[in-house]
Amino acid sequence: MGGADLMITITDRSRGGEFAAWFQSQGVPLVLTLLGQGTATTEILDFLGLEATEKAVLLCVTPHSPRLVRRAAKELWLDIPGRGILMTVPVSTIGGAAARDYLLQQEAEERMEREQTHELIVVITNQGCTDKVMDAARAAGATGGTSIHAKGTGAELARRFLGVSIAAERELIFILARKEDRSPIMKAVMSQAGIHSAAQSLAFSLPVSDIAGLRQLDGEN
């Protein structure tokens, strides 16, 4: 059995509805859309005369299917720069038989052993600190990222275990990186924007099993 994947797709917000409709046409029962921002620097946006790049982040749980990834790359034109990027992260467990049957209505493909080439770095930082995080990440080899506004909980636990007060308003930053760049990027972020800095960042990484839209790594995620 190939199991399940969390499929993460990032595209311009204007294409979010088109992409969600495509996934539903492929039999994906549940597609969640989050609103995010690209992480081009203010200087670059000012130079180009652009506003902040608004992104749609689509999340769906699917049976493991490299064929679906290849179909998405072809039919959503992900190989064209600027169209978007898609990645899959393995899911270990789905709670309950009914939920599993609902989410995995199609047969999963066998999960083949192969070399992992990319990882998804997730950084949780204080609101307004995305540029600081991305400056550190880019200096270590990151090509771009997407941020999503979030609200944090557990402030009392943070004071108890970390000795710091954590702001409630947070940013969640996705950075897709080549595997060999993961460690330098995470070290740079934690060194320059870590938990004891004004950014109060936390970072972790997830394995990426399949990917489409690799040309996006030459620009913004």
C-alpha positions as CSV (number, residue, x, y, z in Angstrom):
1,M,0.0,0.0,0.0
2,G,1.2,3.5,-0.8
3,G,-0.6,5.3,2.0
4,A,-1.6,8.9,1.9
5,D,0.1,12.3,1.2
6,L,-0.6,15.9,2.2
7,M,-0.5,17.7,-1.1
8,I,0.5,21.4,-0.7
9,T,0.1,23.7,-3.7
10,I,1.1,27.3,-3.8
11,T,0.0,29.7,-6.6
12,D,-1.1,33.3,-7.1
13,R,-4.3,34.0,-5.3
14,S,-6.1,34.8,-8.5
15,R,-5.6,31.2,-9.6
16,G,-6.7,29.6,-6.3
17,G,-10.3,28.9,-7.4
18,E,-9.1,27.4,-10.7
19,F,-6.6,25.1,-9.0
20,A,-9.2,24.0,-6.3
21,A,-11.7,23.2,-9.0
22,W,-9.1,21.1,-10.8
23,F,-8.4,19.0,-7.7
24,Q,-12.1,18.4,-7.2
25,S,-12.4,17.3,-10.8
26,Q,-9.8,14.7,-10.1
27,G,-11.9,13.2,-7.3
28,V,-10.2,14.9,-4.3
29,P,-13.0,15.3,-1.8
30,L,-11.6,18.1,0.4
31,V,-9.5,21.0,-0.6
32,L,-8.6,23.7,1.9
33,T,-7.4,27.1,0.7
34,L,-5.3,29.4,2.9
35,L,-4.4,33.0,2.0
36,G,-0.7,33.8,2.1
37,Q,1.8,36.3,0.9
38,G,4.9,35.8,-1.2
39,T,8.2,36.9,0.4
40,A,9.8,39.1,-2.2
41,T,11.6,41.9,-0.3
42,T,10.1,45.4,-0.1
43,E,13.0,46.7,-2.1
44,I,12.4,44.3,-5.0
45,L,8.6,45.1,-4.9
46,D,9.3,48.9,-4.9
47,F,11.8,48.5,-7.8
48,L,9.3,46.6,-9.9
49,G,6.4,48.8,-8.9
50,L,4.5,45.8,-7.5
51,E,2.2,45.3,-4.5
52,A,2.9,42.4,-2.1
53,T,2.4,39.1,-3.9
54,E,-0.8,37.5,-2.7
55,K,-0.8,33.7,-2.7
56,A,-3.2,30.9,-2.3
57,V,-2.0,27.8,-0.4
58,L,-4.1,24.7,-1.2
59,L,-4.0,21.7,1.2
60,C,-5.6,18.3,0.4
61,V,-5.0,14.8,1.7
62,T,-4.8,12.3,-1.2
63,P,-3.9,8.7,-1.8
64,H,-0.2,8.5,-2.7
65,S,-0.2,9.1,-6.4
66,P,2.8,10.3,-8.4
67,R,0.6,10.1,-11.5
68,L,-1.7,12.8,-10.0
69,V,1.3,15.0,-9.4
70,R,2.4,14.5,-13.0
71,R,-1.1,15.2,-14.2
72,A,-1.2,18.4,-12.1
73,A,2.1,19.5,-13.5
74,K,0.8,19.1,-17.1
75,E,-2.8,20.3,-16.8
76,L,-2.1,23.2,-14.4
77,W,1.0,24.3,-16.4
78,L,3.2,24.2,-13.3
79,D,6.4,24.0,-15.4
80,I,5.7,27.6,-16.6
81,P,7.5,30.0,-14.2
82,G,5.0,31.9,-12.0
83,R,2.2,29.3,-12.3
84,G,2.8,27.6,-9.0
85,I,4.5,24.8,-7.2
86,L,3.2,21.5,-5.8
87,M,4.7,19.2,-3.2
88,T,3.6,16.1,-1.3
89,V,4.4,15.2,2.3
90,P,3.8,11.6,3.5
91,V,0.9,11.2,6.0
92,S,1.5,8.5,8.6
93,T,-2.0,8.0,10.0
94,I,-5.6,9.2,9.4
95,G,-7.9,9.0,12.5
96,G,-10.9,6.8,12.0
97,A,-12.1,4.4,9.3
98,A,-14.8,6.8,8.1
99,A,-12.4,9.7,7.7
100,R,-9.9,7.5,5.9
101,D,-12.5,6.2,3.5
102,Y,-13.8,9.7,2.8
103,L,-10.3,11.2,2.1
104,L,-8.9,8.2,0.3
105,Q,-11.6,7.3,-2.2
106,Q,-9.1,6.3,-4.9
107,E,-6.5,3.5,-4.9
108,A,-3.1,4.6,-3.7
109,E,-0.1,3.8,-5.8
110,E,2.8,1.8,-4.4
111,R,5.3,4.1,-2.6
112,M,8.7,3.4,-4.3
113,E,11.9,3.9,-2.4
114,R,13.9,6.7,-4.0
115,E,16.3,9.5,-3.0
116,Q,14.7,12.4,-1.3
117,T,15.8,15.6,-3.0
118,H,13.8,18.4,-1.2
119,E,12.4,19.3,2.2
120,L,9.8,21.7,3.4
121,I,11.1,24.0,6.1
122,V,8.3,25.5,8.3
123,V,9.2,28.6,10.3
124,I,6.9,30.0,13.0
125,T,7.8,33.6,13.7
126,N,6.3,36.8,15.2
127,Q,4.1,38.9,13.0
128,G,6.1,41.5,11.0
129,C,9.3,39.4,11.1
130,T,9.0,37.6,7.8
131,D,11.6,39.8,6.1
132,K,14.1,39.1,8.9
133,V,13.6,35.4,8.6
134,M,13.7,35.4,4.8
135,D,16.9,37.6,4.7
136,A,18.6,35.0,6.9
137,A,17.2,32.1,4.8
138,R,18.2,33.6,1.4
139,A,21.7,34.3,2.6
140,A,22.0,30.6,3.3
141,G,20.6,29.5,-0.1
142,A,16.8,29.7,0.1
143,T,15.2,31.0,-3.1
144,G,11.8,32.2,-1.6
145,G,8.9,31.4,0.6
146,T,5.3,31.9,1.4
147,S,3.9,33.3,4.7
148,I,0.5,32.7,6.3
149,H,-0.9,34.7,9.1
150,A,-1.7,32.7,12.2
151,K,-2.6,33.0,15.9
152,G,-0.5,31.2,18.5
153,T,-1.5,29.6,21.8
154,G,0.6,28.2,24.7
155,A,2.1,31.6,25.9
156,E,2.3,30.4,29.5
157,L,4.1,27.2,28.5
158,A,6.6,29.2,26.5
159,R,7.3,31.4,29.5
160,R,7.8,28.3,31.6
161,F,10.0,26.3,29.3
162,L,11.7,28.8,27.1
163,G,11.9,31.8,29.5
164,V,10.3,34.1,26.9
165,S,6.9,35.7,26.2
166,I,5.5,34.6,22.8
167,A,3.4,37.0,20.8
168,A,-0.1,35.8,20.0
169,E,0.1,37.1,16.4
170,R,2.4,34.8,14.4
171,E,3.4,34.1,10.8
172,L,3.8,30.6,9.4
173,I,6.5,30.6,6.6
174,F,6.9,27.7,4.1
175,I,10.3,27.4,2.5
176,L,10.8,24.6,-0.1
177,A,14.6,23.8,-0.1
178,R,16.9,21.3,-1.6
179,K,17.9,18.7,0.9
180,E,21.5,19.8,1.1
181,D,20.4,23.4,1.8
182,R,18.0,22.5,4.6
183,S,20.6,22.5,7.5
184,P,22.4,25.8,6.5
185,I,19.0,27.6,6.0
186,M,17.6,26.4,9.4
187,K,20.8,27.2,11.2
188,A,20.9,30.7,9.7
189,V,17.3,31.4,10.6
190,M,17.7,30.2,14.2
191,S,21.0,32.2,14.5
192,Q,19.6,35.5,13.2
193,A,15.9,35.2,14.1
194,G,15.7,32.5,16.7
195,I,13.6,32.1,19.8
196,H,15.7,34.6,21.9
197,S,15.6,37.3,19.2
198,A,12.8,39.8,18.5
199,A,11.4,37.4,15.8
200,Q,11.1,34.5,18.4
201,S,11.2,31.9,15.5
202,L,10.8,28.2,15.7
203,A,11.6,26.0,12.8
204,F,11.2,22.4,11.7
205,S,11.3,20.5,8.4
206,L,9.2,17.9,6.7
207,P,10.2,15.3,4.0
208,V,8.9,16.0,0.5
209,S,8.2,12.9,-1.6
210,D,7.0,14.3,-4.9
211,I,7.2,17.8,-6.4
212,A,6.1,19.7,-9.5
213,G,7.0,23.2,-10.6
214,L,10.7,23.0,-9.8
215,R,11.4,26.1,-11.9
216,Q,9.7,28.1,-9.2
217,L,12.9,27.4,-7.1
218,D,14.6,29.9,-9.3
219,G,12.2,32.6,-8.0
220,E,9.6,32.9,-5.3
221,N,7.8,29.8,-3.9
